[in-house]
Structure formats: structure tokens, C-alpha cells
Amino acid sequence: MNVEIITTGTELLLGEIINENSRWLASFLNEHGYSVIYITTVGDNFERMKNVMSSALSRADIVITSGGLGATQGDITKNAGAQAMGVPYVFFKEQSLRLKKYYAEKGRNFVENLDRQAWFAENSFIMENHAGSANGSILKLNNKIMIHLPGPPFEMRTMAEREMMPWLDKNCGRQGIIHSVILPIHGLSETDIEIKIMDLIKSQSNPTLALLARPGYIALRITSLGKTKEEAEKLIAPIARQIKERLPGEIYHIEADARKDLISALKDKKMTLSAAESCTGGLIGKMMSDFPGSSAYFQGSAVTYQNEAKENILGISPDLINQKTAVSAEVAVVMAESSRRLYQSDIAVSTTGYAGPGKGERGERPGLVYIAVSGKQGTKVYENHFMGDRRSVRYGAAEKALYYALNYIKALS
């Protein structure tokens, strides 16, 4: 079934907050086999919101909104949805009683405006908010479904998982799963890649193929719909094999990101990671410390940009740097091994390269980055050539370093 996601709130259009709800909902729905065909954002204007919902109903089987369920004048989503569906907007007395009880238990005074949360489209199925006060709703009419979820991300996710999806499973049947893998292609442009796989692109059905620009490389996404994840993976496998025969890539990670997979692997194996960074300038440290509780698996990163820092902090021999240059496989190896000793970590990664725009000291092209991974099973080093501007090279190298660390851990199993 086709879905359109509508996120509401003028604050989104002003760029005051990041629209994380759309991204999460799209991923969540794909995991359950629903095809998200449009994602729309609309401000807190009643007529525009109603028109957006009416358009969505004309082209999607299910319309899911996020935001605007609260008790202020700007919380108009449910009313706009009722008008778009062509049904009365009515007061649910039992919801008013629930709200009074909810606020009493919280030790807060109940004021009349809070009853705005007790109004819904007539005959709506009410979804309980397990993390807040504003309940959501579902209305099915004339083979169309309108779903209203709250705006706060934790409330939205909890309601989607505990209320919305069980209702959809019961009333629409299980849709299967939409599963994606990424093949990162380095050193080729989108046009180069397309030429090499044009026959596969023209004949695509299930799976489908898409080329996506990523920092420092092109991501080739293969997406399939199956009844189970295993079935979807079987559909992807023969296409992936054909592509790998033609292009310098390998199956990288599910279309989430390597960082989350790496963090999960570190937690599962109770291992720690550290880094020594030159051209990435601390990006690995940032990526690994973005989440609460990261000290359980990330020890730290030594940003050794200048040669003197590599010598003084990591103990790299000046002779080695003079002989091989700071951007070399040999220096990358020592950086990783020194980081592991310095931080007493189980695994360490290192990056050293030329982010550009200028060439290396021996004429190397920008985008050359050596990445090493060190652990009890020894040290591995990889030569990479990233495309794009300075930012693309740096972010591409940082992400690739996490990927190499993930593969190192997987090989320990």
C-alpha cells in the first residue's frame, strides 16, 4: 500500500528544528512493507493543511500526519484531517475524562483549553499516547486511511510502534518488508556507473536500483520487497553479484549507516574503539560520541594533524615520515597501533590522506586516504581514493573507517 507522510508545523518550514520524524517514519514503514511515495511538510495554516491532506488522499492509500495534536490554537491537524476526509469533527467525552484524570495524576490543573485534545474526526479509532497527553487517531473511510500521530519524536515513535502498526497489521494485513543494501562505489562518477549497469537499470522491477551521491563516493542502493527479510535478501543477491562483477564495490551496509551497525557490534562483543585521525580532523571521534552512553564503547580519538603531533603523541618515527611521507600505508598502520596502545582499546582505526584541494607532497591526487584498523588479530591497511570536494573526502573517509572497523569485528566471529 502507498503512503504519504505529512509533517506539520511552521517551525519545520522556518528551519528551527530538524525534521527527524519523516526520516524515521519512512524507514519504519519500509520495514513493514509500506511504500512511502510522498513526504510533505506544511505550516500551521488551516486551509493549506486541509488542501495538502486532500491532495495526499487523492494519490495515496494511507496518509500519516505528525504534529499538531496538542491544546493550543496552532494544533489544527485533526480538524483539517476531518474536513479533508469529509466527516464531522466531534467531541469525545471519554477522552475529556481521560485527560482530566491524566492531569490530576500529574498534579497539574486542568484548564478548558486542554479539552482541545479530546476532539477527533467522527468514528475515529483512538490511539493511546503512552508517553504524553495527546492521543492519536485513525479513520478509515472509502478505502482511504487517515492517521494522526503526535509531533514529539519519542511520543510519535512509541505510538507508531505500539498502536499504529498493530492496527495496520490487523486491518490491512502484513505487507512484507522493503529491504535495502548499499554498494559504495569509489573512483567513478554517477554517469560512469550508469553506463556500466544501464541494462540492469532499464530492466529493474523488484529489486530496484538507485544511485545516490554520498561524501566521497557514490552509493548504489538495491531495494527489494519480500514477504520476509530473507526473501528480500534472496531477491537482491543475484543483482548484487552482477553489479560486483562490473563495478569496484562490495555490499556495505543496510540503508541506515555503518556507525549504528558498528556501535551494535561493539556493544554485543563488549569491545572498545579508539582512533588516530589526520585528514578527518576528529570526525570519527564526533561520529562515535554523538550518542548518549558512548563512553561504554568509545575510548577517544587523537587528532594528529601535523607531523609533529604524530611524532609527539603517537610516537611515530620522523625517519618513517621522511621516508614514506605522512600519507602512506606504513604511517597509517603505526597510527592505528599507537592509538590502540594509547587508549587501551580493543580496536583502533586511523586515517591519513590528502583531502584537497591541493595535491600531495609527491604529486598525489587529492582524495587519497589510507585507513588502518588494528586489533588482536593484527593490523590491516586500505588505500582509498575518494571523489568530491574537501568536505566529501573527509566525511567519506571517516565513514569508511567505521565500515572497516565493523568488518574487522565481524571477522572475529
Residue, then its C-alpha position, 0 to 999 in steps of 0.5 A: m500500500n502507498v503512503e504519504i507522510i505529512t509533517t506539520g508545523t511552521e517551525l519545520l518550514l522556518g528551519e528551527i528544528i530538524n525534521e527527524n520524524s519523516r526520516w524515521l517514519a519512512s524507514f519504519l514503514n519500509e520495514h513493514g512493507y509500506s511504500v512511502i511515495y510522498i513526504t510533505t511538510v506544511g505550516d500551521n495554516f488551516e486551509r493549506m493543511k486541509n488542501v495538502m491532506s486532500s491532495a495526499l488522499s487523492r494519490a495515496d492509500i494511507v496518509i500519516t500526519s505528525g504534529g499538531l495534536g496538542a491544546t493550543q490554537g496552532d494544533i489544527t491537524k485533526n480538524a483539517g484531517a476531518q474536513a479533508m476526509g469529509v466527516p464531522y469533527v466531534f467531541f469525545k467525552e471519554q477522552s475529556l475524562r481521560l485527560k482530566k484524570y491524566y492531569a490530576e495524576k500529574g498534579r497539574n490543573f486542568v484548564e478548558n483549553l486542554d479539552r482541545q485534545a479530546w476532539f477527533a474526526e467522527n468514528s475515529f479509532i483512538m490511539e493511546n499516547h503512552a508517553g504524553s497527553a495527546n492521543g492519536s487517531i485513525l479513520k478509515l473511510n472509502n478505502k482511504i486511511m487517515i492517521h494522526l500521530p503526535g509531533p514529539p519524536f519519542e511520543m510519535r515513535t512509541m505510538a507508531e510502534r505500539e498502536m499504529m502498526p498493530w492496527l495496520d497489521k490487523n486491518c490491512g494485513r502484513q505487507g512484507i518488508i522493503h529491504s535495502v543494501i548499499l554498494p559504495i562505489h569509489g573512483l567513478s562518477e554517477t554517469d560512469i556507473e550508469i553506463k556500466i549497469m544501464d541494462l540492469i537499470k532499464s530492466q529493474s522491477n523488484p529489486t530496484l536500483a538507485l544511485l545516490a551521491r554520498p561524501g566521497y563516493i557514490a552509493l548504489r542502493i538495491t531495494s527489494l520487497g519480500k514477504t520476509k527479510e530473507e526473501a528480500e535478501k534472496l531477491i537482491a543477491p543475484i543483482a548484487r553479484q552482477i553489479k560486483e562483477r562490473l563495478p569496484g564495490e562490495i555490499y556495505h551496509i543496510e540503508a541506515d549507516a555503518r556507525k549504528d551497525l558498528i556501535s551494535a557490534l561493539k556493544d554485543k562483543k563488549m569491545t572498545l574503539s579508539a582512533a588516530e585521525s589526520c585528514t578527518g580532523g576528529l570526525i570519527g571521534k564526533m561520529m562515535s560520541d554523538f550518542p548518549g552512553s558512548s563512553a561504554y564503547f568509545q575510548g577517544s580519538a587523537v587528532t594528529y594533524q601535523n607531523e609533529a603531533k604524530e611524532n609527539i603523541l603517537g610516537i611515530s618515527p620522523d625517519l618513517i615520515n621522511q621516508k614514506t611521507a605522512v600519507s602512506a600505508e606504513v604511517a597509517v598502520v603505526m597510527a592505528e597501533s599507537s592509538r590502540r596502545l594509547y587508549q587501551s582499546d580493543i580496536a583502533v582505526s586511523t586515517t591519513g590522506y590528502a583531502g584537497p584541494g591541493k595535491g600531495e607532497r609527491g604529486e598525489r591526487p587529492g582524495l587519497v586516504y589510507i585507513a588502518v584498523s588494528g586489533k588482536q588479530g593484527t593490523k590491516v591497511y586500505e588505500n582509498h581514493f575518494m571523489g568530491d570536494r574537501r568536505s566529501v573526502r573527509y566525511g567519506a573517509a571517516e565513514k569508511a573507517l567505521y565500515y572497516a572497523l565493523n568488518y574487522i569485528k565481524a571477522l572475529s566471529 
